[in-house]
Amino acid sequence: MRAHHPTLPRAQRGIAAILLVLMVGLSLTAAVLGTMYYVHSEQDSTLTAHTATQAQLKAWTGVEAFRQYLYQAGQTTAAALTANQAITLSGSNLTGIAGLVIGVNSTSTSCVSSAATGSTQGTLVTANFTGTSSGATATVQAVYCVIAGSSGSGTGNTNANAINFNHDVTLGGSINFITSTSTTANAVINVNGSFNTGGVSLTGVQVINATGNVSLGSSAQVGVINSNGTVSLSGSASAVSINAIGDVSITGGAHADSVNTLGNVTMDSTSIGTLHAQKNLTVSSSGTVGSGTVGGTVSKPAWNTGVNVTANSSYAVTVTPVSLGTQQIDANQLQATANYVFDIDSSGYRKVTVANVNGVTAGTYYLGNYDSGHQDYLCTALASGSTPSSPICGTPAVGSSVTICQGYSAYNPCFSYSSSNSMWTINGQSIAQGVAWFHGSLTVGNGTYYNTFIATGNISTSGSDVVYAPAFAGFNGAVSGVTYAPTGICVNANFPTLWPTNLCTPASSPTTFNYNATAVANYAFLAGSATNGVYSGGNIALGSSTTVYGSILANNQFTSSGSTTIYGYVTAAGSTGANSLGSSTTINLSALPPAYKPGASVPGTGSSGTPSAVTSQVLWTRYL
């Protein structure tokens, strides 16, 4: 890809005048993902003319190709672009596309990474792409946000993709991505290990990156598969592009538009559009290949004339290996972000340390009860006769105390604790909104919660529960007339006077939600901790019926066994236990609040010195 300014004076010539973009290995991927952008845009816009459709596809391909270029080039190059620079795309799948830089803004508040340790200013790039086909044209304007990666200090990590697992993944149920035009690029599954769908469906996935093997069956449909191991497609599975270092097997009714591999390829009655293989091709039945070249031999039945492949012993195939960073979370480093810290004292009593909560003096309280149905109040002292299993508040008087629980009735508590396994359990209608930190493990039961839950141990859910991360619910649950949650954090129907003063500004009488206060507010669940460099806990298990409006970060393993819907990203950082998604899991990125950042960098996470990548995201698009 090459971009140049057509009328630059001599003093501006050079790198600003000729911007070289290497698209080796990316042109097909850009075409694939550009098509996905187009499909999502057409859910809201119907145009039936064939030539117009092809022109639109080309325009969307340009949008994705330039995003990939900005990802490779980085923020410094993005900031050096100038308005009216022409963008010329080169590549076999990038013909009929013209681009133009419209503007560059390095101070926009719309392009800033969010982290409690500080924010990073990104560069906003606006560009137009025009696709041309048979005389028809279509132009799409895209706005990109490019933010430089970390230096590798291990102090933070930005998860730009929807699913990130540091160990093998097995699907025991269907997984479905629902995206919008602006979030399509994030429908990516990264696996440091192998990925196996078994016999379940997989839809809406743009890219699978795996350092191990990839096996898709049933009706799994994906865009691009990048694998350091083998790739197997069976049943009615399909992929637009396969890039594998190991062997590729396509059987049953499976199909791949393009296959690039350093290994062998075997197929039966299936089909491949274009094939590039370093080794041998074996076709056992009526399988077809549109065109291709192999470096080994071609074996097929004599009667099969549908294999259009040339054997060339000197043929070389290039496949870029998948390289994925790892990260860990230490909940101990996140304790300072909490509004409520739940712990057990040396006598076994439940304690809550409160910070930045309106109407509650900062400090440590007992979690106790009063007579006549007053449960889970904040007490400064307990009455005589109290026990850890039955703590009775002594002071203050019941009329001056505050409860952080809305139980099923006045006589039902929300919180319980088991000393045998250091397990906290929450059951109720709701608890006070904000960031809640637990020493030990946590089970979240029935109820609707407006919290970030952090645990040093494991986190599980049971029953029917709904969790809204604070940054998802926002000020009052709505943004610009669009409702994202039944109520909010600053204006909350359950606890109207207990707003978190660090998340709501001004603190005394809030009018806005502070999205920059802490990145953990974008997460619903974070689990796991480290003591003297040894990690423990970190398993997150969603069961029964769980809806999560926020992202999930597990220090070890993630599993889901019920009907699960997640409006955010899922990251599991452990390398010892396989992850599994059972029953039905939906990752819904189609209607997210504009300031909610599902991949926000969290303090206390890192990659043991591995630098985080540049982020290059499409913020919004429109037809011109």
Sequence and secondary structure as in RCSB ss.txt:
>XXXX:A:sequence
MRAHHPTLPRAQRGIAAILLVLMVGLSLTAAVLGTMYYVHSEQDSTLTAHTATQAQLKAWTGVEAFRQYLYQAGQ
TTAAALTANQAITLSGSNLTGIAGLVIGVNSTSTSCVSSAATGSTQGTLVTANFTGTSSGATATVQAVYCVIAGS
SGSGTGNTNANAINFNHDVTLGGSINFITSTSTTANAVINVNGSFNTGGVSLTGVQVINATGNVSLGSSAQVGVI
NSNGTVSLSGSASAVSINAIGDVSITGGAHADSVNTLGNVTMDSTSIGTLHAQKNLTVSSSGTVGSGTVGGTVSK
PAWNTGVNVTANSSYAVTVTPVSLGTQQIDANQLQATANYVFDIDSSGYRKVTVANVNGVTAGTYYLGNYDSGHQ
DYLCTALASGSTPSSPICGTPAVGSSVTICQGYSAYNPCFSYSSSNSMWTINGQSIAQGVAWFHGSLTVGNGTYY
NTFIATGNISTSGSDVVYAPAFAGFNGAVSGVTYAPTGICVNANFPTLWPTNLCTPASSPTTFNYNATAVANYAF
LAGSATNGVYSGGNIALGSSTTVYGSILANNQFTSSGSTTIYGYVTAAGSTGANSLGSSTTINLSALPPAYKPGA
SVPGTGSSGTPSAVTSQVLWTRYL
>XXXX:A:secstr
 EEE TT  GGG STTT EE   TTTHHHHHHHHHHHHHHHHTT     HHHHHHHHHHHHHHHHHHHHHHHH H
HHHHH  TT EEE  STT TTEEEEEEEEESS TTSEE  TT  EE EEEEEEEEEEETTEEEEEEEEEEEE   
 S SS     SSEEESS EEESSEEEEEE TTTGGG EEEESS EE TTS EESEEEEEESS EEE TT EEEEE
EESS EEE TT EEEEEEESS EEE TT EEEEEEESS EEESS EEEEEEESS EEE SS EEEEEEESS EE 
 TT   EEEEE TT             EE GGGGGGG SEEEEE TTS EEEEE SBTTS SEEEEEEEETTTEE
EEEESEE TT BTTB BEEES GGG EE EE SSTT  SEEEETTTTEEEE SSEE SEEEEESSEEEE SEEE 
EEEEESS EEE SEEEEE HHHHTTTSEETTEE SSS SSS SSSTT  BTTTEESSSS  EE TTS GGGGEEE
EE EEETTEEE   EEE SEEEEESEEEESS EEE SEEEESS EEE  SSS EEE SEEEEEESS  TT  TT 
  TTEE TT     EEEEEEEEE 
